[in-house]
């Protein structure tokens, strides 16, 4: 069996780059929420972080997952 490792670095911002994520407590809550819901959907998030108006996410895809579907599942739940 072949070994497949696909790592995707995704970045998305808040609408109109408004700094909704200023509070570090809120950011940590949001990262935990994204991590928890991704785990339930069988999506592995290696790292998640960001700043006032954007989010970085390092995602490890399985061979049967596609970028579009995974991001739709992650961002659709926020």
C-alpha positions in Angstrom: 0.0 0.0 0.0 1.3 3.5 -0.9 1.9 6.1 1.7 0.0 9.4 1.0 0.5 12.6 3.0 -1.2 15.7 1.8 -0.8 18.9 3.9 -2.8 22.0 3.1 -2.1 25.5 4.5 -5.4 27.4 4.5 -5.8 31.1 5.3 -9.2 32.9 5.5 -10.1 36.3 6.8 -13.1 37.9 8.5 -15.6 39.7 6.3 -14.1 43.0 5.1 -11.0 42.2 7.3 -12.9 43.6 10.3 -10.9 42.6 13.5 -13.6 40.4 15.1 -10.9 38.2 16.6 -9.2 40.8 18.8 -9.8 39.0 22.1 -7.3 36.2 22.6 -9.9 34.4 24.7 -12.4 34.5 21.9 -9.7 33.3 19.4 -8.8 30.4 21.6 -12.5 29.4 22.0 -12.9 29.6 18.2 -9.8 27.5 17.5 -11.0 24.9 20.1 -14.5 24.9 18.4 -13.0 24.4 14.9 -10.6 21.7 16.2 -13.4 19.8 18.1 -15.9 19.9 15.2 -13.3 18.9 12.7 -12.3 15.9 14.8 -16.0 14.8 14.8 -16.0 15.1 11.0 -12.8 13.0 10.7 -10.7 15.9 9.6 -7.2 16.2 11.2 -6.1 19.7 11.9 -2.4 19.8 12.8 -2.2 23.5 13.7 -4.6 26.4 13.9 -3.8 30.0 14.7 -4.4 33.5 13.5 -4.7 37.1 14.5 -7.3 39.9 14.7 -8.8 39.4 11.2 -7.6 36.1 9.9 -7.1 32.4 10.6 -4.3 30.0 9.5 -5.1 26.3 9.5 -2.7 23.4 8.6 -4.8 20.4 7.6 -3.7 16.9 6.9 -5.9 15.3 4.2 -6.6 11.6 3.8 -6.5 10.0 0.4 -10.3 10.1 0.1 -10.8 13.7 1.1 -10.7 16.7 -1.2 -9.8 20.3 -0.3 -13.2 21.7 -1.3 -15.3 19.4 0.8 -13.0 19.6 3.9 -13.0 23.4 3.8 -16.7 23.5 3.3 -17.1 21.3 6.4 -14.8 23.4 8.5 -15.9 26.9 7.5 -19.6 25.9 7.2 -19.6 25.2 10.9 -18.2 28.5 12.1 
